[in-house]
């Protein structure tokens, strides 16, 4: 069933140091609060994350219907339901880490003004923090073949559930089924969200991203959901506790003021009782101002 798919997907354990890219403001927020901000996955990369999963499901549904599937209404309802729940369903929060702490593509996003850092953590430390807060950690999937297989398994699970709950669902023949299968789809929503949180477009493969993923939140009013200003909207987030912060290494991103920036960064961390075990390194990438 779908829970087995999710369990397998989150079974990998990171062995390499995990880096979290952020701005100077982000660094100060993490240090002073002792926590990372885990954002609602619907608001990561302007909602492109979950849209990618919906596109994969659309491709699989279209393929099965074109091949003469006997229950096209079930598949079409599932696709419509997924498309709606992307923006109106349960909430899942995540924060990103990279296996590579010195990626030019990431510095372009976080150091446009010479104000980027990547924070390196021991993976065992992140795992302990995750377990204490009922978060899971998973490696993002970039392979088109692996993504297609996962989505095929998800649709297989939906079909099995529908077959097992025929008295609940409206019979397939004819129109006007309305929400007949929605009670079935709701049974997989939490697992589908956790799967979607790890499916990324293949063009991002070089990032080697890992994600810490929260429990599913069904009622934001009673959950510790906060809001921050995003690029063009308010972004819901929750706090992922790191206290006491155990920073293993830190990269300073491209900056026109390398020496004094390294100096003030070292002073700031020391002032807050943080001395990375492996020190602070400059990225060695030339700063290109605009």
Secondary structure in CASP SS format (residue, H / E / C, confidence):
PFRMAT SS
TARGET T0000
AUTHOR 0000-0000-0000
METHOD secondary structure of the structure
MODEL  1
X C 1.00
X H 1.00
X H 1.00
X H 1.00
X H 1.00
X H 1.00
X H 1.00
X H 1.00
X H 1.00
X C 1.00
X C 1.00
X C 1.00
X C 1.00
X C 1.00
X C 1.00
X C 1.00
X C 1.00
X E 1.00
X E 1.00
X E 1.00
X E 1.00
X E 1.00
X E 1.00
X H 1.00
X H 1.00
X H 1.00
X H 1.00
X H 1.00
X H 1.00
X H 1.00
X H 1.00
X H 1.00
X H 1.00
X C 1.00
X E 1.00
X E 1.00
X E 1.00
X E 1.00
X E 1.00
X E 1.00
X H 1.00
X H 1.00
X H 1.00
X C 1.00
X C 1.00
X C 1.00
X C 1.00
X H 1.00
X H 1.00
X H 1.00
X H 1.00
X H 1.00
X H 1.00
X H 1.00
X H 1.00
X H 1.00
X H 1.00
X H 1.00
X H 1.00
X H 1.00
X H 1.00
X H 1.00
X H 1.00
X H 1.00
X H 1.00
X H 1.00
X C 1.00
X C 1.00
X C 1.00
X C 1.00
X C 1.00
X H 1.00
X H 1.00
X H 1.00
X H 1.00
X H 1.00
X H 1.00
X H 1.00
X H 1.00
X H 1.00
X H 1.00
X H 1.00
X H 1.00
X H 1.00
X H 1.00
X H 1.00
X H 1.00
X H 1.00
X C 1.00
X C 1.00
X E 1.00
X C 1.00
X E 1.00
X E 1.00
X E 1.00
X E 1.00
X E 1.00
X E 1.00
X C 1.00
X C 1.00
X C 1.00
X C 1.00
X C 1.00
X H 1.00
X H 1.00
X H 1.00
X H 1.00
X H 1.00
X H 1.00
X H 1.00
X C 1.00
X C 1.00
X C 1.00
X C 1.00
X C 1.00
X E 1.00
X E 1.00
X E 1.00
X E 1.00
X E 1.00
X E 1.00
X C 1.00
X H 1.00
X H 1.00
X H 1.00
X H 1.00
X H 1.00
X H 1.00
X H 1.00
X H 1.00
X H 1.00
X H 1.00
X C 1.00
X C 1.00
X C 1.00
X E 1.00
X E 1.00
X E 1.00
X E 1.00
X C 1.00
X E 1.00
X C 1.00
X C 1.00
X H 1.00
X H 1.00
X H 1.00
X H 1.00
X H 1.00
X H 1.00
X H 1.00
X H 1.00
X H 1.00
X H 1.00
X H 1.00
X H 1.00
X H 1.00
X H 1.00
X H 1.00
X H 1.00
X H 1.00
X H 1.00
X H 1.00
X H 1.00
X H 1.00
X C 1.00
X C 1.00
X C 1.00
X C 1.00
X C 1.00
X C 1.00
X C 1.00
X C 1.00
X C 1.00
X C 1.00
X C 1.00
X C 1.00
X C 1.00
X C 1.00
X C 1.00
X C 1.00
X C 1.00
X H 1.00
X H 1.00
X H 1.00
X H 1.00
X H 1.00
X H 1.00
X H 1.00
X H 1.00
X H 1.00
X H 1.00
X H 1.00
X H 1.00
X H 1.00
X H 1.00
X H 1.00
X C 1.00
X C 1.00
X E 1.00
X C 1.00
X C 1.00
X H 1.00
X H 1.00
X H 1.00
X H 1.00
X H 1.00
X H 1.00
X C 1.00
X E 1.00
X E 1.00
X E 1.00
X E 1.00
X E 1.00
X C 1.00
X C 1.00
X C 1.00
X E 1.00
X C 1.00
X C 1.00
X H 1.00
X H 1.00
X H 1.00
X C 1.00
X C 1.00
X C 1.00
X E 1.00
X E 1.00
X E 1.00
X E 1.00
X C 1.00
X C 1.00
X C 1.00
X C 1.00
X E 1.00
X E 1.00
X E 1.00
X E 1.00
X E 1.00
X E 1.00
X E 1.00
X E 1.00
X C 1.00
X C 1.00
X C 1.00
X C 1.00
X C 1.00
X C 1.00
X C 1.00
X E 1.00
X E 1.00
X E 1.00
X E 1.00
X C 1.00
X C 1.00
X C 1.00
X C 1.00
X C 1.00
X H 1.00
X H 1.00
X H 1.00
X H 1.00
X H 1.00
X H 1.00
X H 1.00
X H 1.00
X H 1.00
X H 1.00
X H 1.00
X H 1.00
X H 1.00
X H 1.00
X C 1.00
X C 1.00
X C 1.00
X C 1.00
X C 1.00
X C 1.00
X C 1.00
X C 1.00
X E 1.00
X E 1.00
X E 1.00
X C 1.00
X C 1.00
X C 1.00
X C 1.00
X C 1.00
X C 1.00
X C 1.00
X C 1.00
END
